[in-house]
Amino acid sequence: MDNSIIFTSSVQIGQSLGLSATALSWVSSAYTLTFGGFLLLSGRLSDLLGRKRIFLVGLLIFGISSLLIGLSQTANMMIAMRAVQGIGSSIIAPTTLALIMDAYKGDMRQKAISYYGATAGIGSSVGLLVGGGLTSLISWRAGFLINVPLTVILIFLTLKFVKNSEIKKEKIDYFGSFLSIIGLVGIIYGFTEGKWLIISVGIIILGSFIFWERNIPSPILPLSLFKNRVRSGAYVARLLFMMAMLPFWFFLPQMMQSQYGFSALQSGMAFLPLTIVNFIVAMQLPRLTSKFGNGKILLTGEVTLALGLILLAVSNLNNGYWGAIFVPMLILGVGQGLILAPVTSAGVYEAPTELSGIASGVTNTMHQIGGPIGLSLIVSVTSEFHTEIWMMTVFTLISILVVIFFVSSNK
């Protein structure tokens, strides 16, 4: 929800705090930068220092920063706390998946990962709905303050039910961590702001990071993770999925508010068909995956997503929401429901237990990098809605090829 709420409540946040357009963009960018930048370090720390301990630290950071965001009175405080919140999220996201892999084996693990992956797609669209509702009915602050009691509940449940894992006596690759953070932040910031020089510097630093990782005994990112064809394909597919979907979540509420005069709540409600279908499909995934295989389900989802985007791209917006948006929403809900759990599962496919934290960290890193890359590419090319959707379609078509050659043929 904390990613999605910005899409439906940015106008209200800007008015409340008197933010300029630049400052308002940083409310989202600060979170994305730290979330994406710290994922590799967070995933590896969960492998080395114990998942429960690291998870609790992440929850604490996330809860306190959410409280301070909700109480923010200035732009500087808001942006700073969003950056801190991103660090908390960077710990929670990969450690959650790694905890699931620790807790379940065999078919139960596949089922648990399916449900975990499904919540990502459902959460994004529900976030638009809940964020828009809280903003319209109460205040944008409620969308962040609601995290506080939820975090307290999660801390209690973690202390009570999650088992401790052992601390491994390995050196932590702090220099590699520094390079990965600077490189990822540079790439995400460069794409978010459209600064190609910074993107180039970020890529060079990431190249140096990979060279460093190849030549040390205890790397923060063991490159053996990429030797598995399914995992490597899943990382690229996850990147391309977010290159298409984050711009979709970003542009569609804006279009509906400008074209149809929707409020923040109404534009969030407009995603309800997608959310409901996504949820229904996601609940069937363990059975479908068991019957047809993870790779085939992922490929079916990618094709369905492409069909939904094509239908939206050729729709006549003058026909209104029900004539132009509703049916594509349903199809896109099916596609999202069939993609996120399988691509998440493929991202940790046959990952050794001792590397499950960093494997899920890489999966989440691709998720965070993909959105800014896709959004910046689209913004740099066009401001016309149908062309934006066609570009999202191209990203999805490329993803179909990746899944065919790397994922579905192997799993």
Order of alpha helices (4+ residues) and beta strands (2+ residues): alpha-alpha-alpha-alpha-alpha-alpha-alpha-alpha-alpha-alpha-alpha-alpha-alpha-alpha-alpha-alpha-alpha-alpha
